[in-house]
Every structure is written in C-alpha cells, then in structure tokens.
C-alpha cells in the first residue's frame, strides 16, 4: 500500500500534462455518463410516460365535465318542455272534450241572441303534437250580438281562435259565416302521424 502511494506521488511529478488532462477528463466524464445512462434517461422516460397519462386523464376529465354540462342543460330543457307541455294540455282540448266544446260554442251563440243556421266540423289538419280542428258556422243576428259572441269565445278555458269571418245580408238579415280553429293535443310528431296513416292505408289495401 505504501509502495502504491509512493508510486502515485511519483506519477504526479513524472506524468505529462496530457496524461493529467486525460485522467481528469475521464474522472469527470465517467460519472456524468453513468448519471445520464442510469438515472437521467430512465427518469426522463418515466416523466414522459406520466405526462402522457396526465394528458389522457385531462381529456377524460374534460369529456366527463362536458357530458355533465350537457346532461344538466338537457335536464333543464326537458323540465322547461315538460312545464310548457303541461300548460299546453290545459288550453288544448283532448279528443273527448271536442263534443263539449261544440256544445259550448253553440250555447254561446244562442245566449247572445244569434240563430245558428249551420254548424259543422271540417277535417282535422295534423300538426306536430296537435291537430287543427276547423269549426265552420253560419249565424244570424245583430252585429253587436255577433261581436259579443266572438268576445265570449275568447273567454273560454280551451283555446278556440277566430280564423275568418264574412258578413252577408240575406233577406234583410245580417248573416256571419265564421270559421274557428280549435286544437286537439295528440302528443305525436307529424312524422309519426304520417307513418301511422300510411300503415293504416296499407292494411286497408291488404284487406
């Protein structure tokens, strides 16, 4: 050991600057190489993998946050549509109520001292989620009574809208030909109604 130490002392004195530089260079380079190879590179790879995982997680979180927002919006819209539907149901008569509405219209005409000459229901006109039911009637009486009758129609609970009115004078009497529209709630879209009508027509042909 003493001999080795003596040899090192002598080497330091006898070694050239080139040899000393190479030894210093190797003593610095080797630890750096080992650090880069066995610590930096594996750590960098792990960091890259973790970064990719974080990005994927961020995308997943964003996806679910978007879904949650859309769900909340859809729930709000559905609630609003349900409220609107309930309001519509209150003013649009059902099929069972149509005869009663016709009676109410006829009674209002008589209450306003009008003579009902004709009163008929035209073919229903399908729309999205409801049908238009045209009511045509010819009434006879004073103009003031006709106007009172029309005002009374507007005050009915169910929706009945004046579509057209035409005045005529027959045998010195004022006649009014009036068309009302009332509406029947169906709950079916126009597309489904058309499919149902086509299906019924096809079955009739087969019979």
Beta strands, then each sheet from edge to edge (+ up, - down):
strand 1: 115-121
strand 2: 125-127
strand 3: 130-140
strand 4: 160-170
strand 5: 173-185
sheet 1: 1+ 3- 2+
sheet 2: 1+ 3- 5+ 4-
end
